């Protein structure tokens, strides 16, 4: 398991949709804030961005909506490093709420380290941050148990 | 190609992140509003929901962020029905902006038709809506050309 801090979110009334649930997009906003927290934790914070002109771009996101979330719920997001290479981080986000023993949602994001010059260009992590990310990476049973994960979305037909 | 209406979004200042770009989560909010438009168009509108107590739940979302989007941009989202069965719709959303000839993002969502009774339960589309959805489904070359689509997120290593 990772020792990354858990991100906590109270739901705002304007995030609730006509079904009385947290609107799908606001899971994404909570995840986005949780990733900001993660970046601060691993040293990719505002000060780093200012000194280096390097930042993180999101390349991909996959959400699985697993349980209904209502306006009165509070959400906790636990981040895990699922994989990392010299320029990219694959982060998994597990959404929990007190009403449910199972995760209410899971999300995966693919992040790219970018130097914002005249033309933005992918760039390697500084060595210390790279080592920290490697040390956080889930392995073995913890990685295998993480999910449900991203996939190619398709409708599988059952026999009628 | 589909003849579904295009959804247009002006970007709000609070949607722009510390990189000067549209924050990843707000692509999801624009997509969510575009899906509301799509539901209205195919008859799954507020009146339908009120009369039938049936609605749509989002099961999954996959976003591909392809180009930078800035605060001054306007976004157009074109929806396509990628697949449909008796209870589910697989919708593809292509994000365009005037500065780019290529899509700036693509998103896929998997939607489930649900009756909200004491316990929410998946339920078949009414026959007329089912027929309309079938008639909108992309086929052949148009379906094959749609993308980039959803996938299992992973870091593929290049040789050093």
Interface residues (C-beta under 8 A of the other chain):
Chain A: X18 X19 X21 X23 X24 X25 X26 X28 X29 X31 X32 X46 X49 X55 X57 X58 X59 X60 X61 X62 X63 X64 X65 X68 X83 X84 X85 X88 X90 X108 X109 X110 X116 X120 X149 X150 X151 X152 X153 X154 X155 X157
Chain B: X18 X19 X21 X23 X24 X25 X26 X28 X29 X31 X32 X46 X49 X55 X57 X58 X59 X60 X61 X62 X63 X64 X65 X68 X83 X84 X85 X88 X90 X108 X109 X110 X116 X120 X149 X150 X151 X152 X153 X154 X155 X157
